[in-house]
Amino acid sequence: MFSSLGIVLLTGCANVIPPCNAKTSPPSSELRNTKWELTRWNLAPNSGGEVRTRQIPQGEASNPIHIIFDTNGQRISGSTGCNRFTAQLEEDARGFTITKIVSTKMACTPQRNELENDFLYELNDYRSIVRNGDQLLMIGADREVLSFTQRPNNNK
């Protein structure tokens, strides 16, 4: 019984676990002037170990969730798809943390508002960041994983 459960856990997490050559807690200087679009949101595994995904809007026409690291590595900004946000980056030997998140308060649909609130919560409460080329993973304390894909930053 345990061996089959272990196989399910490994297969379910195979697309979540970062590869061996991925860089954990990259310095913010490596992310300066970069834009990242949220392309996958893995929820915490359920009691059976199954990793489920949360539906998120993607593509330019759907106002995707994205973050942009500024040119000096001290701030991030972005869009939740409905509202804009900004936050401060604080760095130490273990990496950087995102603090002082503020956002606009435009009216959104109830579904988008819930997604936005959950995203800002995850952004505020993540435990580690892993970069593997054009992929960035933010792993939350609740074991949810936000997967971002690098996009061209037209705000340079």
Buried (B, 14 or more C-beta within 10 A) or exposed (E): EEEEEEEBBEEBBEEBEBEEEBEBBBEBEEBBEBBBBBBBBBBEBEEEBEBEEEEBBBEEEEBBBBBBBBEEBBBBBBBBBBBEBBBBBEBEEEBBBBEEBEBEEEEBEEEBBEBBEBBBBBBBEBEBBBBBEEBBBBBBEEEBBBBBBBBEBEEE
